[in-house]
């Protein structure tokens, strides 16, 4: 393990970094003029009750921006030490964090899959308890391909999947598998909410695949629309090969 990674896992360092991260995210939220689409998005969401806020993994940095003061939002982060900073930062942003592996497609085939079933149960409990759950829809390490896990979460919870995109006109694009963006202050922002997808309790494998493709298409649509609203079309044409590098966009 490298020296930087070793130091970064020390509790005191993680505590400081989480404060810096949450403070920076609040600065980005306050200094960007956000447009919301559709204009009545929150009224529609309130009518649904708790829902599954589906996002592409690269959106997870700024997804907390969609939360209003009265909203109860939860998300799931793995128990790995690398997730501690995100956990503390999101908690300071008003998001409750559950520590477990997410529900992925393997859960469909094997409910005993390591961590997956536990994470699925935790998210179902959160939804049934009245919390909205923000969940990355991607297949692990495969950008913008929707996994079946989010369909199973909707199936077992009875709550709809609502694709969400949060972007800013000024941002840093990271050369990571998930094409992550970190917003910069003093620009324009957009939050776009997609059409809800409901999953029946009884559903065939073929129907699961069709629903997965539907959610994937709607996630891509809201993502593209959000960038259009801020005047910065998403220009990433492929999954970058390098990691941990970033450049202003």
C-alpha positions as CSV (number, residue, x, y, z in Angstrom):
1,X,0.0,0.0,0.0
2,X,1.4,3.4,-1.0
3,X,2.3,6.0,1.6
4,X,-0.4,8.4,0.5
5,X,-3.1,5.7,0.7
6,X,-1.8,4.6,4.1
7,X,-2.0,8.2,5.4
8,X,-5.4,8.8,3.8
9,X,-6.8,5.9,5.7
10,X,-5.9,7.3,9.1
11,X,-9.2,8.3,11.0
12,X,-8.0,11.8,11.8
13,X,-7.0,12.5,8.2
14,X,-10.3,11.1,6.9
15,X,-12.2,13.3,9.3
16,X,-10.4,16.4,8.1
17,X,-10.9,15.4,4.4
18,X,-14.6,14.7,4.9
19,X,-15.0,18.3,6.3
20,X,-13.2,19.7,3.3
21,X,-15.2,17.6,0.9
22,X,-18.6,18.6,2.4
23,X,-17.7,22.2,2.7
24,X,-16.6,22.3,-1.0
25,X,-19.8,20.6,-2.1
26,X,-21.9,23.2,-0.3
27,X,-19.9,25.9,-2.0
28,X,-20.6,24.4,-5.4
29,X,-24.3,24.0,-4.6
30,X,-24.6,27.6,-3.4
31,X,-22.7,29.3,-6.3
32,X,-24.2,27.5,-9.3
33,X,-27.6,28.7,-10.6
34,X,-29.5,25.4,-10.8
35,X,-32.4,24.8,-13.3
36,X,-34.7,21.9,-12.4
37,X,-36.6,19.9,-15.1
38,X,-39.4,19.3,-15.2
39,X,-40.5,22.4,-13.3
40,X,-42.9,20.4,-11.2
41,X,-40.4,17.6,-10.6
42,X,-40.7,17.7,-6.8
43,X,-44.5,17.8,-6.8
44,X,-44.4,14.6,-8.9
45,X,-41.9,13.0,-6.6
46,X,-43.9,13.9,-3.5
47,X,-46.9,12.2,-5.1
48,X,-44.8,9.0,-5.6
49,X,-43.6,8.9,-2.0
50,X,-40.2,7.2,-1.4
51,X,-38.5,6.4,-4.6
52,X,-35.2,5.0,-6.0
53,X,-33.1,7.8,-7.3
54,X,-31.2,6.1,-10.1
55,X,-27.9,7.7,-11.2
56,X,-24.9,6.8,-13.2
57,X,-21.9,6.2,-11.0
58,X,-20.0,9.3,-12.1
59,X,-22.9,11.4,-10.8
60,X,-22.6,10.2,-7.2
61,X,-20.4,13.1,-6.2
62,X,-23.1,15.7,-6.5
63,X,-26.3,13.6,-6.1
64,X,-26.9,15.1,-2.7
65,X,-27.8,18.4,-4.3
66,X,-31.2,17.0,-5.2
67,X,-32.1,16.7,-1.5
68,X,-34.4,19.4,-0.1
69,X,-34.2,20.2,3.7
70,X,-37.3,18.2,4.4
71,X,-36.3,15.1,2.3
72,X,-35.0,11.9,3.9
73,X,-32.4,10.4,1.6
74,X,-30.2,7.4,2.1
75,X,-27.5,5.7,0.0
76,X,-25.2,2.7,0.3
77,X,-21.4,2.7,0.4
78,X,-19.2,-0.3,0.8
79,X,-17.5,-1.0,4.1
80,X,-14.0,-0.6,2.6
81,X,-11.8,2.0,4.3
82,X,-11.8,4.0,1.0
83,X,-15.6,4.7,1.6
84,X,-15.1,6.3,5.0
85,X,-14.5,9.9,3.6
86,X,-17.6,9.7,1.3
87,X,-19.6,8.4,4.2
88,X,-18.7,11.2,6.5
89,X,-19.0,13.9,3.8
90,X,-22.5,12.7,2.7
91,X,-23.7,12.5,6.3
92,X,-22.8,16.1,6.7
93,X,-24.8,16.8,3.6
94,X,-27.9,15.3,5.2
95,X,-27.7,11.9,3.5
96,X,-27.9,8.8,5.7
97,X,-25.3,6.2,4.6
98,X,-25.7,2.5,4.9
99,X,-22.5,0.5,4.8
100,X,-22.8,-2.7,2.7
101,X,-22.3,-3.9,-0.8
102,X,-25.0,-2.8,-3.2
103,X,-27.6,-5.1,-4.8
104,X,-26.1,-6.2,-8.1
105,X,-27.2,-8.5,-10.9
106,X,-25.6,-11.5,-9.2
107,X,-28.2,-11.2,-6.4
108,X,-30.8,-12.2,-9.1
109,X,-29.1,-15.5,-9.5
110,X,-27.8,-16.0,-6.0
111,X,-29.3,-14.3,-3.0
112,X,-26.4,-15.4,-0.9
113,X,-23.9,-13.4,-3.0
114,X,-21.4,-11.7,-0.7
115,X,-22.7,-8.5,0.6
116,X,-25.3,-8.0,-2.2
117,X,-28.3,-9.5,-0.4
118,X,-27.4,-7.6,2.8
119,X,-27.3,-4.3,0.9
120,X,-30.6,-5.1,-0.9
121,X,-32.3,-5.8,2.4
122,X,-31.0,-2.6,3.9
123,X,-32.2,-0.5,1.0
124,X,-35.6,-2.1,1.0
125,X,-36.0,-1.4,4.7
126,X,-35.0,2.3,4.0
127,X,-37.6,2.6,1.3
128,X,-40.3,1.0,3.3
129,X,-39.4,3.3,6.2
130,X,-40.1,6.4,4.1
131,X,-36.6,7.2,2.8
132,X,-35.6,7.9,-0.8
133,X,-32.6,5.7,-1.8
134,X,-30.0,7.1,-4.2
135,X,-28.4,4.2,-6.0
136,X,-25.8,3.8,-8.8
137,X,-27.3,1.8,-11.6
138,X,-24.2,0.8,-13.4
139,X,-22.8,-2.7,-13.8
140,X,-19.7,-2.7,-11.5
141,X,-16.8,-1.2,-13.4
142,X,-18.8,-0.9,-16.6
143,X,-19.9,2.7,-17.2
144,X,-23.5,3.5,-18.3
145,X,-24.7,-0.1,-18.6
146,X,-27.6,-0.6,-16.2
147,X,-27.4,-3.6,-13.9
148,X,-30.4,-5.7,-12.9
149,X,-29.8,-5.0,-9.2
150,X,-31.8,-1.8,-9.3
151,X,-34.7,-3.6,-11.0
152,X,-34.7,-6.1,-8.1
153,X,-34.7,-3.3,-5.6
154,X,-37.8,-1.8,-7.2
155,X,-39.4,-5.2,-7.4
156,X,-39.0,-6.0,-3.7
157,X,-39.7,-2.5,-2.3
158,X,-42.6,-1.6,-4.5
159,X,-41.1,1.8,-5.1
160,X,-40.5,3.4,-8.5
161,X,-37.1,4.0,-10.1
162,X,-36.6,7.7,-11.1
163,X,-33.5,8.5,-13.1
164,X,-31.7,11.6,-11.9
165,X,-28.8,13.7,-13.4
166,X,-27.0,16.5,-11.6
167,X,-24.4,18.5,-13.6
168,X,-22.7,21.8,-13.7
169,X,-21.4,23.8,-16.6
170,X,-17.9,24.2,-15.0
171,X,-16.4,20.9,-13.9
172,X,-13.4,18.6,-13.8
173,X,-13.7,15.4,-15.8
174,X,-11.8,12.5,-14.3
175,X,-10.2,9.8,-16.4
176,X,-11.9,7.0,-14.5
177,X,-14.1,4.1,-15.5
178,X,-17.2,5.9,-14.4
179,X,-16.4,9.2,-16.3
180,X,-16.9,11.0,-13.0
181,X,-17.3,14.8,-12.9
182,X,-16.7,17.2,-10.0
183,X,-18.5,20.4,-10.2
184,X,-16.7,23.7,-9.9
185,X,-18.1,26.9,-8.3
186,X,-19.6,29.9,-10.0
187,X,-21.4,28.4,-13.0
188,X,-24.7,27.0,-14.1
189,X,-26.2,23.8,-12.9
190,X,-29.1,21.5,-13.9
191,X,-31.0,18.8,-12.1
192,X,-33.1,16.6,-14.4
193,X,-35.6,14.0,-13.2
194,X,-36.8,11.3,-15.6
195,X,-39.9,9.2,-16.0
196,X,-40.7,6.8,-13.2
197,X,-40.4,3.0,-13.8
198,X,-42.5,0.7,-11.7
199,X,-41.5,-3.0,-11.4
200,X,-44.2,-5.6,-10.7
201,X,-43.6,-8.2,-8.0
202,X,-44.1,-11.0,-10.5
203,X,-41.7,-10.4,-13.4
204,X,-40.0,-12.8,-15.8
205,X,-36.2,-12.7,-16.7
206,X,-37.2,-11.3,-20.1
207,X,-39.2,-8.5,-18.5
208,X,-36.3,-7.7,-16.1
209,X,-34.0,-7.3,-19.1
210,X,-36.5,-5.0,-20.9
211,X,-37.0,-2.9,-17.7
212,X,-33.2,-2.7,-17.3
213,X,-32.9,-1.3,-20.9
214,X,-35.7,1.1,-20.2
215,X,-34.0,2.6,-17.1
216,X,-30.7,2.7,-19.0
217,X,-32.2,4.7,-21.9
218,X,-33.9,7.1,-19.5
219,X,-30.7,7.6,-17.5
220,X,-28.9,8.5,-20.7
221,X,-31.7,10.8,-21.7
222,X,-31.7,12.8,-18.5
223,X,-27.9,12.9,-18.4
224,X,-27.7,14.3,-22.0
225,X,-30.6,16.8,-21.3
226,X,-28.9,18.1,-18.1
227,X,-25.7,18.9,-20.0
228,X,-27.7,20.5,-22.8
229,X,-29.4,22.8,-20.2
230,X,-26.0,24.1,-19.0
231,X,-24.7,24.5,-22.5
232,X,-22.0,21.9,-22.2
233,X,-22.8,18.7,-24.1
234,X,-21.3,15.5,-22.7
235,X,-18.3,15.1,-24.9
236,X,-16.9,11.9,-23.5
237,X,-16.9,9.4,-26.4
238,X,-15.5,6.4,-24.7
239,X,-14.4,5.0,-21.3
240,X,-11.0,6.5,-20.6
241,X,-8.2,4.0,-19.9
242,X,-6.3,5.9,-17.3
243,X,-7.3,6.5,-13.7
244,X,-6.8,9.3,-11.1
245,X,-6.1,12.0,-13.7
246,X,-8.4,15.0,-14.2
247,X,-8.8,18.0,-16.4
248,X,-11.0,21.1,-16.3
249,X,-13.9,21.0,-18.8
